[in-house]
Amino acid sequence: MRYLIGVDGSLRSFDAVRLVGRLVDPASDTVAVCFSPLELERQLPGQPPEMIRGAIDGLWHEVGGLLPTGMASAPEQILVNQPAAIGLLDAAGKWNADVLVVGARGHGVVEGFILGSVSRAVVHGASLPVLVARGVHPAGRELRVLVGHRPASAAAVTATLSAMRWPAGTSGRVIGVTESLLAGPLPAWVEKRVRDPDAAAIAKAWQQEHAAEAQALGATLAAFAAGLPAAFRGHEPIVAEGNPGERILERAAADGVDLIVVGRTPTDAVSRWLLGSTSEAVLTRATASVLIVPVERKG
């Protein structure tokens, strides 16, 4: 795998480097660190060039100390003379990156990425998986990963996770959410009228449909998990009901998940505005790191 990490010298950008340090395979993976001096010049206005150069040297030194020692390929340094988002996207294409990595300044605010207000351009403009790192994962504990399943993105997610190295002890689970109008407990308005023969028939059909959907989704999730790396096959899949984004976020919070993986499928602007999207909801509100996998990698 080829990981391209965007850094700006902030503590959160170093979190991104630390996360890659846990995921990278020193024997076979390659890492490049991308930095835009324009961002540093904005932070240090009016400073002489030698100070800027010294700051950049210090940044490279700090980043190097956060990656595993003895990597087969030394981390590469990429300087871009463009605004951060544009430079990162351009560098990712030229360097042929497999995963683009950025950090986040806070929880639940997309515009708080280390790369500023253009962060949405990085996530939505990239045609490759984007890993958004949030916070420092607890040392000495296994990496906890939650993978959201949707039929349209299952193949892309499987391919990406299978190409990545997962640290020993990684605990991975898959979750699927049914959105059927008939999913969930029997509605109160039907439950109150179960003595009415017609209402009773509705209730029975509702319950049967609900049970069938849950069973079918469980089987689909089991097959999905079976195709993932071994770290994701040790737990029973999670079947949930309701809004996918909300259920994924709730489960991630309850289980203390470190990384959420979701697919990103093409949606038209009107649908996104009216209904949002699962990847957008998770990316915006998660307190864990998030890996967004696009369905199609554009050539």
N, C-alpha and C positions, 0 to 999 in steps of 0.2 A: 504494500500500500504506500501511496505517496501523500503525505500530509503537508498541506500548506497552512501555516499559522500566521494570522495577522496580529501584530503587536503594536502598541503605542506607548509602552513604558509604564502604563498603569498597573496597579496590583491585580486588577481583574484580567488584564491581558496575560499576565504571568500565570493565572489560574488555567487559562487555555493551554499554555505550554505544559503545565503540570499534568493535566488530564491526558494530553497526547503522550506524555512520558509514561503513563500507566498503560496506555493502549498499544504503543508502538512495539514492534518486534525488532530488537536491536540487530538481529542477524540478517533481516531481509527488508525491513521497511526503510523508507527515505523521508526525511523531514526537511522542509525549507521554511525559513522565517521571513515574512514579508513586512517591510516597514516603509512608511512614507515620511521623509524628512519634512515635508510640508506641514504635517501635523505637529511635529516638534517645534518648528519655527513659529507656528501659531501660539503654542504654549509658552515659548520663550521669545517674545517679540523684541526686536532690537538688539539681540545678543550677537556677539561676533562669531564668525564662521568656526573658529577653533573651538569655541564652547559647544556649538552644535555637534561638531565632529567628535568631541570628547564624550558628549552625552550618548551619541550613537554607539561608540565603542563600549561604553558602560552597559548599554542595553544588550549588545551582543554577548558580553561576558555573563550578564545575569541570566539570559536565556540559556546559554550553553550549560550553566550549572544546574538547570532544572530538567534537563534531558538525560537519559541513561548514558552512562559512560561505556566506552568500547563499542559504539555503534559501527557496523560494517561500513556505512557511508556517513561521513561527517555531515552535520546539518549545514544546509546551504543558506546563504544570506542573499536576500533579494531586496534591493532598494528601488522604489518606484517614484517617479517624479510627477505623480498625479494625486488628486484627492484619494483618500484611503479606499473607499468602496470601489471606485473605478480602477484604481491600481491593483487591488486584490483580485477583482474579477478578471482583469487582463492578465495578471501574473498566473492565476490558476489555469487559464487556457494555455498560455505559452509554456508553462512548466509541466503541463499534463497532470495536474493534481487529481487524486482520487477523492480526497476529502478536503474541504475548506474549513478552517477552524478559526472562530473568533471568540472573544470573551464578552461578558455582560457586566455592566456596572451595578445593577441592582436586580431585584426580583419583580417580575411582572410588568416591566416597562420595556417594550421593544425598542423605543427610541433611546434607551439607556445603554445600548451596546457600546463597547469601547470605541467604535468607529463613528459615533455620533449619529446625527440625524439621517445619514445616508445608509444606516444599517439595513433598512428594508430593501434597499437596492441589492445589498449583498445576499440576503436570504432569497428574495424573490427573483433576482436577476441571475443567480447561479444555476447552471445546468448540471451540477454535481451535488452530492450530499454536503450539507453544511452542518457542522457541529458547533453549537453555541454553549460555551462553558459557563457555568454559574457556580461560584464558590469553590472552596477547597473540600475535596472528599475526605472523610475521616481516615486517618492513617491506621494501618493494622486491621482494617475491616474489609471484607469482600466488597467488590463493586456490585451494586444492586441495579439491575436494568429492567425496565418495563417496556415491552414492545407492543404497540397498538397494531391490530390487524384490520385491514380492509381489503376486500378482494382485488380492487383495482391496483393496489400498491404492494401486494404481498410478494410478487416476484422480485420487484426492485429491492424491497427491504431484505428479502432472503439473500439476494446476491451481495448486497453491501455488507451485511453482518457476517456472511460466510467468508468474505475476503479479509475481514479484520481479525486481529489477534485479541483474544480475551484473556485477561490475567487469570492465573490459577485461583480457584475459589469463587469466580464470578457467579452471582446468583441471578439468572435471567428468567423472566416470566412473560407470557403473552396474554393479552387481553383483547376481547372482542365485545362489541356493544351492538345489540339489536335495537333498531330504530322503528320497528313495525308499530303501526297504530294499535295493534292488538298485543303489544308486548307489555309486560308488567303485571302487577296484581289486578285483580278484578276491580273495576271502578265502583265507587260507592253507590252511584246512581243505579247500577245493575244489581249490586249486592242487596240493596234495600227491597228489591222487587223479586227476589228469587222464588217467591211462592207463586208468582204469576207464571203460568206455563210458558208463555212466549219469552218472558224474561229469563226463565230457567234455561230455555234452549239457547238463548244468547249467551248466558253465563257459561254453559257447558262448551259451546263452540269457542268462546273466548279462551277458556282455560286450555282446551285442547290445542288451539293454535299457538298459545303461549308456550306450552310444553314442547310442541313440535319444533318451534323456532329455536328454543334454548338447546334442545338436543342436537339439532342440525348444526347450530353454531359451535357447540362443544366439539363435535366431530371435525368440523372445519379447522378449528383452532388446534386440535390435537395433530392433525395432518400438517398444519403450518409449522408447529413447534418441532415436529419430527424432521423437517427439512433444514432447521437452523443448527448452528454449532452446538456441541454437547452442553455448553453452559446454559442453554435455554430449554433443555429437555428434562430437567430434573423436577419440575413442578407441574401440578395440574393447571391447565389453562383457566383463565378467569373469564366467566361469562357474565356480562353486565347488561343492564337495560337503561334506555334513556338517551340523553345527549352524549355522544361519544367523547367530546372534549371534556365535559364535566366529569364523566365517570373515570376517564384516564387520570385526570388531575387529582380526583379524590383518592383513587387507589395509590397513586404515586406518593401522596402525602401520608396516607395511612401506613404504607410499608417502608417509608424512609428511603425512597428510591433516589439513586444518584444520577441516573441517566434515563431519559424517556426517548424512545425511538418511534417516529411516526412517518408515514409516507405523505407525499404532497402530490395530489392529482390536479391536472389542469381544471380550472373552473372559470366560468365567464365572470365578468366584472359585476353583473347584476346579481348573480347568485351569491357571490362573495359578500356583496353589500347587504343583501337581505338576510342571508343565513349564516354568514361567516364560514369558517372551515375548521376542521379538527386541528390541522397543523397550526393554523393561526391562533386558535384558542390556547393550545398547549404552549406554543412559543411565547405568547404574550403573558400568560399567567403562571407558568410553572416556576417553582423555586429550585427545581433540579436542572441539570444540564439537559439539552435537547439536541437530538440528531434528526435533522429533516432530510428525508430521502425522496428525491423527485422520481416520478414514475418513469420518465424518459430522459435519458442523457442525450442532449442535443449534440450532434456532430459538428 
